[in-house]
Amino acid sequence: MFSAAVAQIQSTSLVESSKQIPRNQQFSHRRISVVGTIGSGKTTFARKSALVIDVPHIELDALHWESNWVEAPNDLFRERVKQSLQGDSWVVDGNYHQVRDIVWSRADTVVWLDYPFRIIIARLARRTLRRILTHEKLWNGNQEHIRGLFTRDSVFLWAVRSYRRRRRQYPVLLSKPENSHLAVVRLRSPAEAAEFLSTLRQVEDLS
């Protein structure tokens, strides 16, 4: 029964092109890196995954941003990430290239939320509007403001600029020999993400 559940996840959720992205046949999912374009729901998905397998959730944004939207120096950021990933099991979310080598070398699984752009931009709009209207406090007291939508650092401009680049970039990165140990799960819709979480829960219950 356990092997059947594993086979179900592998057949429905892993990247279709094994020639482009190799995958580890061992389906452990105890150290998961969640990646995807801004607005894809990485943090929400990572938090839910961490709850399912009962492991810590680590948000790279919280380690990267100081107060007043100041970026932590790279050496400090890398050290924070190293310390946060010392445990045997965790789920981490974020795309930061500065620490990708640390995260992926310790992960056993990469979950790529590769949703259509229309879904991402709609989610990003709802999230940004909610944060602005409710004055939601983010990492180290940072807040999003409406004036930030009309600058070169706008989250919407970043989504437009990074969406296609991410889709080109990840297959190349994941095909590198140093990442061959990773199981790769490419989820193309919120429905696939929900199915993955449901099946992951079944596997966790059986184990």
C-alpha distance (Angstrom), angle and dihedral (degrees) to the residues before:
residue distance angle dihedral
M1 . . .
F2 3.79 . .
S3 3.81 91.8 .
A4 3.80 90.1 48.8
A5 3.80 91.3 55.1
V6 3.78 90.5 48.6
A7 3.80 91.0 50.3
Q8 3.80 90.2 50.7
I9 3.79 92.7 56.1
Q10 3.78 93.2 45.2
S11 3.78 93.9 49.4
T12 3.82 96.2 46.9
S13 3.80 105.5 32.5
L14 3.78 113.3 29.7
V15 3.76 122.0 95.6
E16 3.78 110.3 -77.1
S17 3.81 96.5 -138.8
S18 3.77 108.2 68.1
K19 3.82 87.9 174.0
Q20 3.79 90.2 63.8
I21 3.79 100.5 36.9
P22 3.79 121.3 27.1
R23 3.76 118.5 -146.2
N24 3.73 134.8 -156.1
Q25 3.77 111.5 -121.0
Q26 3.78 92.2 -146.0
F27 3.81 107.2 94.4
S28 3.79 103.4 -156.6
H29 3.81 103.8 133.8
R30 3.79 97.3 -173.3
R31 3.81 97.8 126.9
I32 3.77 109.1 39.2
S33 3.81 129.4 -179.2
V34 3.82 113.3 -161.1
V35 3.81 115.5 -158.2
G36 3.81 136.9 170.7
T37 3.79 144.1 119.8
I38 3.80 118.7 -53.2
G39 3.80 109.2 -81.6
S40 3.79 95.5 27.2
G41 3.80 91.6 112.9
K42 3.79 100.5 -106.7
T43 3.79 95.6 153.2
T44 3.79 95.2 46.9
F45 3.80 92.0 47.1
A46 3.81 92.2 45.6
R47 3.79 92.0 49.1
K48 3.80 91.7 50.9
S49 3.80 91.7 46.7
A50 3.79 91.2 50.6
L51 3.80 90.4 51.7
V52 3.81 91.6 49.9
I53 3.80 95.1 53.1
D54 3.82 93.4 31.4
V55 3.81 98.7 -123.0
P56 3.83 134.3 128.0
H57 3.81 119.2 -79.2
I58 3.80 115.0 -138.3
E59 3.81 120.7 -165.4
L60 3.79 112.9 -159.5
D61 3.81 91.4 -157.3
A62 3.80 88.9 64.5
L63 3.81 90.2 54.8
H64 3.79 94.5 43.9
W65 3.80 104.8 46.7
E66 3.78 124.1 70.7
S67 3.81 120.9 -168.1
N68 3.83 118.2 -64.8
W69 3.82 90.1 29.3
V70 3.78 93.6 -72.2
E71 3.80 113.5 155.6
A72 3.80 116.6 -127.5
P73 3.81 114.4 -117.5
N74 3.79 111.4 -94.9
D75 3.79 95.5 -114.1
L76 3.81 91.1 52.0
F77 3.81 91.8 44.6
R78 3.80 91.8 50.7
E79 3.79 91.9 48.6
R80 3.80 91.8 50.4
V81 3.80 90.3 51.4
K82 3.80 92.8 48.3
Q83 3.78 90.8 51.9
S84 3.81 93.2 46.3
L85 3.81 93.3 51.9
Q86 3.79 98.0 50.5
G87 3.79 93.1 103.2
D88 3.80 124.1 93.7
S89 3.82 94.2 -118.7
W90 3.81 134.7 29.5
V91 3.79 146.3 129.9
V92 3.81 116.5 -127.5
D93 3.80 127.9 -174.5
G94 3.79 130.5 -161.2
N95 3.80 143.3 82.7
Y96 3.80 102.4 -126.5
H97 3.80 109.8 149.1
Q98 3.81 90.1 -161.3
V99 3.81 90.8 72.0
R100 3.81 102.6 23.3
D101 3.80 91.7 108.0
I102 3.81 90.9 55.1
V103 3.80 95.3 45.8
W104 3.79 98.8 43.4
S105 3.80 95.2 42.5
R106 3.82 88.8 58.6
A107 3.81 98.3 36.6
D108 3.80 124.7 89.7
T109 3.82 94.7 -163.4
V110 3.81 138.2 34.8
V111 3.79 116.6 -159.9
W112 3.80 110.8 -162.5
L113 3.81 115.5 -162.1
D114 3.79 97.6 -153.1
Y115 3.80 101.9 173.6
P116 3.83 127.9 163.9
F117 3.79 113.3 -87.3
R118 3.81 93.1 -115.1
I119 3.81 90.1 61.4
I120 3.78 93.2 46.6
I121 3.81 95.6 48.9
A122 3.81 92.2 46.4
R123 3.80 91.7 50.3
L124 3.78 91.3 45.8
A125 3.81 91.5 51.5
R126 3.81 92.6 50.7
R127 3.79 92.6 45.8
T128 3.79 94.5 47.4
L129 3.80 93.5 46.3
R130 3.81 91.1 49.7
R131 3.79 92.6 49.2
I132 3.80 92.8 49.2
L133 3.80 96.4 45.1
T134 3.81 95.1 45.3
H135 3.83 95.5 38.8
E136 3.79 87.1 -127.9
K137 3.80 113.7 -162.3
L138 3.77 113.4 -129.9
W139 3.80 130.8 -178.6
N140 3.79 114.5 -18.6
G141 3.79 91.9 -7.4
N142 3.81 96.9 -56.3
Q143 3.80 119.1 151.9
E144 3.78 135.1 -167.8
H145 3.83 116.5 -121.6
I146 3.78 131.8 -163.9
R147 3.79 91.5 -119.6
G148 3.79 88.4 63.5
L149 3.80 90.3 66.4
F150 3.80 91.2 69.2
T151 3.79 100.2 51.6
R152 3.79 134.4 85.0
D153 3.83 86.8 -100.1
S154 3.81 93.4 59.5
V155 3.79 113.0 142.2
F156 3.80 89.1 -133.9
L157 3.80 93.2 55.3
W158 3.79 88.8 47.4
A159 3.81 90.8 52.0
V160 3.81 91.3 51.7
R161 3.80 93.0 46.7
S162 3.78 97.3 45.0
Y163 3.82 103.9 38.3
R164 3.79 100.0 82.1
R165 3.78 92.4 33.4
R166 3.79 91.3 57.8
R167 3.81 91.5 49.4
R168 3.81 90.4 53.6
Q169 3.77 94.7 39.9
Y170 3.78 105.1 50.5
P171 3.82 99.1 57.5
V172 3.81 88.9 51.9
L173 3.80 94.1 46.7
L174 3.79 94.0 45.5
S175 3.80 92.2 50.0
K176 3.81 92.1 60.6
P177 3.83 115.9 111.8
E178 3.80 92.9 -120.4
N179 3.80 89.0 61.6
S180 3.81 97.5 46.5
H181 3.81 90.9 105.4
L182 3.80 91.4 65.9
A183 3.77 125.4 100.4
V184 3.80 105.5 -140.4
V185 3.79 122.4 -147.8
R186 3.81 114.9 -173.1
L187 3.79 111.9 -168.7
R188 3.80 114.7 -168.1
S189 3.80 101.0 -174.0
P190 3.82 141.4 20.5
A191 3.81 87.1 -107.4
E192 3.81 90.7 58.9
A193 3.79 89.5 47.4
A194 3.80 91.1 52.6
E195 3.80 90.4 48.1
F196 3.79 91.1 50.6
L197 3.80 92.1 51.0
S198 3.79 91.0 47.6
T199 3.79 93.0 51.1
L200 3.79 91.7 42.7
R201 3.79 87.1 55.5
Q202 3.83 89.9 52.2
V203 3.80 91.4 50.6
E204 3.81 91.0 47.6
D205 3.82 91.4 50.1
L206 3.80 91.5 49.7
S207 3.77 92.7 48.2
